[in-house]
């Protein structure tokens, strides 16, 4: 059997579930009450998306969220358990810059009512409202999975120009990785 | 070279009545006896800067040493496992550890090794291995130089899950190695074809990783009662039976199951006591497990 066939999603697992849960527990305890601010920003994003207003502000909030996740969660906390976390922090920084650049584009806006927009709004709501209720408390702007999910929802709900295709790869890769690890 | 840790461990082994001494195998290249059950640290010791979790790992190490274990194996790839081991060793001062680590970089191997050594808090490693054969062309000569200079006792290579066995075989034939590390268990027996016989032929010690397929094998076996021959072998748990099967292969020097539980450490260490299966019983055990 060739070596490449000997790799599986199980090889992505580098930490025990209990250690991962403890990391989140310690993270949230250390950052409290930043969760209130993060949830507030997320609710602003959700309201803007529902009302179809302030698309630049929404992208700006998403940019700040990615910057915060990179600088705090990835670089400081996740790095305790994963030697690749500093690289993930840089990737978050890149995504933040891309989102900020998208917010400064001359043209853009919310998508008209349709499947994509509704799905996008549902993902944003799921990330913002259900995430914190999970045992490990996924919070938009603080932890990666809620931030990724809300961003994917935002991108679905927006109508941006062709350069915005650059906004998709990192959140999609993050979502695929999170799903692969969750299934192990 | 004899050092304090090796001397203490050897004296401790000599002071025990023969019946109670844990099963050891000699390192083929040096003759030093090593208990056949070691401790891996992949995932289980990656707990970050979490004091209660680090203390729990220290408790595992304490039980491990008290039960006669010596080899602890880690790697820079295992994230915080190295500092977790280091903190445990600092707490359990004077533990007779046989420190096995790895070099895992395409860059400055010497710098990485020094960083690892500081995390362990030891003056030097007993064994360094090129992890997953990464950049072996560069790192293996480095380790061989370190050994020649007296800064390292043993040199090895590691792989896992049946990967890169061809390259491993070539290097085993060509290079002077003290150890190879590879995956081997009743379901993953590829190493029996070439690598284990070659290790015996070349006088290379064998360290077995993934004895339980990272727990998956034991979880599958837990649904079934122990077979009758487990009693003959004084194996009260599946983990003990599987480890006895592994170390009964004459080429195997040490198996390194990883665990975060003290009770599991004791089940693993129980494989160092009592009878081992002969070749015929090994075949029966492997067939029984494969059929479950």
Interface residues (C-beta under 8 A of the other chain):
Chain A: X1 X3 X6 X10 X13 X14 X15 X16 X18 X19 X22 X23 X26 X80 X81 X82 X83
Chain B: X43 X44 X46 X47 X48 X49 X50 X53 X76 X77 X78 X79 X80 X161 X162 X163 X164 X214 X260
